[in-house]
Amino acid sequence: MMKDDVVKIDAVRAHMRDIDRTLLRENLKLNFEQRAQKHLRALQMVEELRRAGKKLRQKSDGR
């Protein structure tokens, strides 16, 4: 194995330390439709947060 390969493997291991594998396993138990619905709900929440943030900024600007 070359030194570059070892560095890459070490980098992957360092990142894996910060990953919650239980969440990955739980998501993999869902079928495609369930994962798609979960993703859609998350996107809807992001949009709602954006709308709320925009509303607050407009309110603080006196609009």
Buried (B, 14 or more C-beta within 10 A) or exposed (E): EEEEEEEEEEEEEEEEEEEEEEEEEEEEEEEEEEEEEEEEEEEEEEEEEEEEEEEEEEEEEEE
